[in-house]
């Protein structure tokens, strides 16, 4: 006969339930610890992958920059060498004219008619050559502006456009005419100027290649860079009259490593990095309009205010291009 009271039975049952609950909680706690450990491991792996991706992006950006600078190096050397050469030629002429004055001037009654006519011209051309070299060096210095980390500084976009055209002149001068149509009183823009210059250079070189691939040899194409203010943004247009972008690749042109160039003639990073610089780093927008056989225009929108971020919630202004990537 069970002498336990109902209260004792209830207490015993409660104790068994508590014990089972504690066991279950212990099991669940172990599961939670395992999940936490797995989560920490996944977070660590994700952080490593994010860092690795940033490192790769940085290396790709540097590789693309070096590629572009490599393209420019020969052109800049040529642009400087040309005025330097005719300065040297004119100085040689001036030297000979001065020697004529010193050695034979008294006997011949002064300078010859030829030297009298061409000596001032030689001096003027030499001065012009020195000024041209000065312009090239100044443009290159501004163009090669080193950004200090992620700190944006107020910049004159009109000057940036002019400098980009100047340093890339040797790329396009035998392929197209290039001109800038700049809006007066364009507001300055807080930006990473060195990176914006790089984007403009990429677009100018791309425009040059598009024209070179499309136009008959010897026939000059046309490149136009425009600036204007659109709402709270500064808009930069880079227009060419090349063959246009084929429809089947339009959705891919901003993809990393995508290129239509032959192997070894480009990293495929120019437009991908341009998109990253304008959209991710500046909160802007990079779009384009293109028509086969007519040409392509790229549109850059940079916020005038540093805190302005371009998003889908911002209404489109009249005249903004429809094509967007």
C-alpha positions as CSV (number, residue, x, y, z in Angstrom):
1,X,0.0,0.0,0.0
2,X,1.3,3.4,-1.0
3,X,1.6,5.5,2.1
4,X,2.5,8.7,0.1
5,X,0.0,11.5,0.3
6,X,-1.3,13.2,-2.9
7,X,0.9,16.1,-2.0
8,X,4.0,13.9,-2.0
9,X,3.0,12.5,-5.4
10,X,2.5,15.9,-6.8
11,X,5.8,17.1,-5.5
12,X,7.6,14.1,-6.9
13,X,5.9,14.6,-10.3
14,X,6.8,18.3,-10.2
15,X,10.4,17.3,-9.5
16,X,10.5,14.9,-12.4
17,X,9.1,17.6,-14.7
18,X,11.6,20.2,-13.4
19,X,14.4,17.7,-14.0
20,X,13.2,17.0,-17.6
21,X,12.8,20.7,-18.2
22,X,16.3,21.3,-16.9
23,X,17.7,18.5,-19.2
24,X,15.8,19.9,-22.2
25,X,17.0,23.5,-21.4
26,X,20.5,22.1,-21.2
27,X,20.2,20.4,-24.6
28,X,18.7,23.6,-26.1
29,X,21.4,25.6,-24.5
30,X,24.0,23.4,-26.1
31,X,22.3,23.8,-29.4
32,X,22.2,27.6,-28.9
33,X,25.9,27.6,-28.1
34,X,26.6,25.6,-31.3
35,X,24.5,27.9,-33.4
36,X,26.2,30.9,-31.8
37,X,29.6,29.4,-32.6
38,X,28.5,28.7,-36.1
39,X,27.1,32.2,-36.5
40,X,30.4,33.8,-35.2
41,X,32.3,31.7,-37.6
42,X,30.1,32.7,-40.5
43,X,30.3,36.4,-39.4
44,X,34.1,36.1,-39.3
45,X,34.1,34.4,-42.7
46,X,31.9,37.1,-44.1
47,X,34.1,39.9,-42.7
48,X,37.1,38.2,-44.2
49,X,35.3,38.0,-47.6
50,X,34.2,41.6,-47.4
51,X,37.8,42.7,-46.6
52,X,39.1,40.5,-49.4
53,X,36.6,42.0,-51.8
54,X,37.5,45.5,-50.8
55,X,41.2,44.7,-51.3
56,X,40.4,43.2,-54.7
57,X,38.4,46.3,-55.7
58,X,41.2,48.5,-54.6
59,X,43.8,46.5,-56.6
60,X,41.5,46.6,-59.6
61,X,41.0,50.3,-59.3
62,X,44.8,50.8,-59.1
63,X,45.3,48.4,-62.1
64,X,42.8,50.4,-64.1
65,X,44.4,53.7,-63.1
66,X,47.8,52.4,-64.1
67,X,46.4,51.2,-67.4
68,X,44.9,54.6,-68.1
69,X,48.1,56.4,-67.0
70,X,50.1,54.1,-69.2
71,X,48.0,55.1,-72.1
72,X,48.5,58.7,-71.3
73,X,52.2,58.6,-70.7
74,X,53.2,58.3,-74.3
75,X,50.7,60.9,-75.4
76,X,51.7,63.4,-72.7
77,X,55.4,62.9,-73.7
78,X,54.5,63.6,-77.3
79,X,52.4,66.6,-76.4
80,X,55.3,68.1,-74.4
81,X,58.0,67.0,-76.9
82,X,56.3,68.7,-79.9
83,X,56.4,72.3,-78.5
84,X,59.8,71.5,-76.9
85,X,61.1,70.5,-80.3
86,X,60.0,73.6,-82.1
87,X,61.3,75.8,-79.2
88,X,64.7,74.1,-79.8
89,X,64.5,74.7,-83.6
90,X,63.5,78.4,-83.1
91,X,66.2,79.0,-80.5
92,X,68.8,77.6,-82.9
93,X,67.5,80.0,-85.5
94,X,67.7,82.9,-83.1
95,X,71.2,81.9,-82.1
96,X,72.3,81.9,-85.7
97,X,70.6,85.2,-86.3
98,X,72.4,86.7,-83.3
99,X,75.7,85.3,-84.5
100,X,75.0,87.0,-87.8
101,X,74.6,90.3,-86.1
102,X,77.8,89.9,-84.1
103,X,80.0,88.5,-86.9
104,X,78.7,90.1,-90.1
105,X,76.1,92.7,-89.0
106,X,78.4,95.7,-89.5
107,X,79.7,94.7,-92.9
108,X,76.3,93.7,-94.3
109,X,74.5,96.7,-92.8
110,X,72.5,94.6,-90.2
111,X,70.3,91.6,-90.5
112,X,69.3,90.0,-93.8
113,X,65.7,90.5,-95.0
114,X,64.9,86.8,-94.2
115,X,66.1,87.1,-90.6
116,X,64.5,90.4,-90.1
117,X,61.2,88.9,-91.0
118,X,61.4,85.6,-89.2
119,X,63.3,86.5,-86.0
120,X,60.3,88.0,-84.3
121,X,58.2,85.1,-85.5
122,X,60.7,82.6,-84.0
123,X,60.6,84.4,-80.7
124,X,56.7,84.4,-80.7
125,X,56.6,80.7,-81.5
126,X,59.1,79.9,-78.8
127,X,57.0,81.8,-76.2
128,X,53.9,80.0,-77.5
129,X,55.6,76.7,-77.1
130,X,56.7,77.5,-73.5
131,X,53.1,78.5,-72.7
132,X,51.8,75.3,-74.2
133,X,54.2,73.2,-72.1
134,X,53.1,75.2,-69.0
135,X,49.4,74.5,-69.8
136,X,50.1,70.7,-70.2
137,X,52.0,70.5,-67.0
138,X,49.3,72.5,-65.1
139,X,46.5,70.3,-66.5
140,X,48.4,67.2,-65.6
141,X,49.1,68.4,-62.1
142,X,45.4,69.2,-61.5
143,X,44.3,66.0,-63.3
144,X,46.6,63.8,-61.1
145,X,45.2,65.3,-57.9
146,X,45.6,62.9,-55.0
147,X,42.5,62.4,-53.0
148,X,43.0,62.3,-49.2
149,X,41.1,59.2,-48.3
150,X,37.3,59.4,-48.4
151,X,37.2,63.2,-47.7
152,X,35.4,65.1,-50.4
153,X,36.5,68.6,-51.3
154,X,34.8,71.3,-53.3
155,X,35.8,71.1,-57.0
156,X,35.4,73.1,-60.2
157,X,33.9,70.5,-62.6
158,X,34.3,72.8,-65.6
159,X,38.1,72.9,-64.9
160,X,38.1,69.2,-64.5
161,X,36.5,68.7,-67.9
162,X,39.0,71.0,-69.6
163,X,41.9,69.3,-67.9
164,X,40.7,65.8,-68.9
165,X,40.4,66.9,-72.5
166,X,43.9,68.5,-72.4
167,X,45.7,65.5,-70.9
168,X,43.9,63.1,-73.3
169,X,44.5,65.2,-76.4
170,X,47.0,62.8,-78.0
171,X,44.4,60.0,-77.7
172,X,41.8,61.8,-79.8
173,X,43.5,64.5,-81.9
174,X,43.9,62.3,-85.0
175,X,40.5,60.6,-84.5
176,X,38.0,63.3,-83.6
177,X,37.5,66.9,-82.9
178,X,36.8,67.5,-79.2
179,X,35.3,70.5,-77.5
180,X,33.7,71.5,-74.2
181,X,30.4,73.3,-73.9
182,X,30.6,74.5,-70.3
183,X,27.8,76.1,-68.3
184,X,28.8,79.5,-66.8
185,X,28.4,79.9,-63.1
186,X,28.3,76.1,-62.6
187,X,28.2,75.4,-58.8
188,X,31.2,73.6,-57.3
189,X,30.7,70.0,-56.3
190,X,32.1,68.2,-53.2
191,X,33.9,65.2,-54.6
192,X,37.0,63.0,-54.8
193,X,38.4,65.0,-57.7
194,X,41.1,62.5,-58.7
195,X,38.5,59.8,-59.1
196,X,36.1,62.0,-61.0
197,X,38.9,63.0,-63.3
198,X,39.6,59.3,-63.9
199,X,36.0,58.7,-64.8
200,X,36.1,61.5,-67.3
201,X,39.3,60.2,-68.8
202,X,37.8,56.7,-69.2
203,X,34.7,58.1,-70.9
204,X,36.8,60.2,-73.3
205,X,39.1,57.3,-74.2
206,X,36.0,55.0,-74.7
207,X,34.5,57.7,-77.0
208,X,37.7,57.8,-79.0
209,X,37.8,54.0,-79.4
210,X,34.1,54.0,-80.4
211,X,34.8,56.5,-83.1
212,X,38.0,54.8,-84.3
213,X,36.2,51.5,-84.6
214,X,33.3,53.0,-86.6
215,X,34.5,55.9,-88.8
216,X,36.3,55.5,-92.1
217,X,40.0,55.9,-91.8
218,X,40.9,59.6,-92.1
219,X,37.5,60.9,-91.3
220,X,37.3,62.7,-88.0
221,X,34.6,62.0,-85.5
222,X,33.2,64.3,-82.8
223,X,33.4,64.3,-79.1
224,X,31.6,66.9,-77.0
225,X,31.7,67.3,-73.2
226,X,28.9,69.4,-71.7
227,X,28.1,70.6,-68.2
228,X,25.0,72.1,-66.7
229,X,23.0,72.2,-63.5
230,X,20.0,69.9,-63.3
231,X,17.9,70.4,-60.1
232,X,20.3,69.7,-57.2
233,X,22.9,68.0,-59.4
234,X,25.7,69.0,-61.8
235,X,25.3,67.0,-65.0
236,X,28.3,66.1,-67.2
237,X,27.7,64.7,-70.7
238,X,30.3,62.9,-72.8
239,X,28.9,62.5,-76.4
240,X,30.5,60.7,-79.3
241,X,29.3,60.0,-82.9
242,X,30.7,56.5,-82.9
243,X,28.8,53.3,-83.8
244,X,26.7,53.1,-80.6
245,X,26.5,50.3,-78.0
246,X,24.9,47.1,-79.4
247,X,21.6,46.3,-77.7
248,X,22.8,42.8,-76.6
249,X,25.5,44.2,-74.4
250,X,23.9,47.3,-73.0
251,X,22.9,45.6,-69.8
252,X,26.4,44.4,-69.2
253,X,28.7,47.4,-69.9
254,X,29.0,48.3,-66.2
255,X,29.8,44.7,-65.2
256,X,33.4,44.1,-63.8
257,X,35.7,42.6,-66.4
258,X,33.3,43.0,-69.2
259,X,35.0,44.2,-72.4
260,X,34.6,43.9,-76.1
261,X,38.3,44.6,-76.7
262,X,40.8,42.0,-77.7
263,X,42.7,40.1,-75.0
264,X,45.5,42.2,-73.6
265,X,43.9,45.5,-74.7
266,X,42.0,46.4,-71.6
267,X,41.1,45.2,-68.1
268,X,37.3,45.6,-68.6
269,X,37.3,47.8,-65.5
270,X,36.8,51.3,-66.9
271,X,33.0,51.5,-66.9
272,X,32.6,49.3,-63.8
273,X,34.9,51.5,-61.8
274,X,33.3,54.6,-63.2
275,X,29.9,53.3,-62.0
276,X,31.3,52.5,-58.6
277,X,32.9,56.0,-58.2
278,X,29.9,58.0,-59.3
279,X,27.1,55.9,-57.7
280,X,28.7,54.3,-54.6
281,X,31.2,56.9,-53.6
282,X,29.4,60.0,-54.6
283,X,25.7,59.1,-54.3
284,X,25.3,60.1,-57.9
285,X,24.1,58.5,-61.1
286,X,25.7,57.2,-64.3
287,X,23.4,56.6,-67.3
288,X,23.6,56.6,-71.0
289,X,21.7,57.0,-74.3
290,X,22.8,55.2,-77.4
291,X,21.7,54.6,-81.0
292,X,23.3,52.2,-83.4
293,X,25.2,54.0,-86.1
294,X,24.6,57.4,-84.5
295,X,26.6,57.4,-81.3
296,X,26.4,57.4,-77.5
297,X,26.1,59.9,-74.7
298,X,27.0,59.1,-71.1
299,X,25.5,61.2,-68.4
300,X,27.1,61.8,-65.0
301,X,25.0,63.3,-62.2
302,X,26.9,64.6,-59.1
303,X,25.1,65.9,-56.0
304,X,25.8,69.6,-55.3
305,X,25.3,69.0,-51.6
306,X,27.6,66.5,-49.9
307,X,24.7,64.9,-48.0
308,X,22.5,64.5,-51.1
309,X,22.0,60.9,-52.1
310,X,20.5,59.9,-55.4
311,X,17.8,57.3,-54.9
312,X,14.8,55.9,-56.7
313,X,12.6,58.1,-54.5
314,X,14.0,61.3,-56.1
315,X,11.7,62.4,-59.0
316,X,13.3,62.5,-62.4
317,X,13.8,66.0,-63.8
318,X,12.7,66.9,-67.3
319,X,15.4,66.0,-69.8
320,X,17.0,63.3,-67.8
321,X,17.9,60.2,-69.9
322,X,15.6,57.2,-69.5
323,X,18.3,54.6,-69.9
324,X,19.9,53.8,-66.5
325,X,22.1,51.1,-65.2
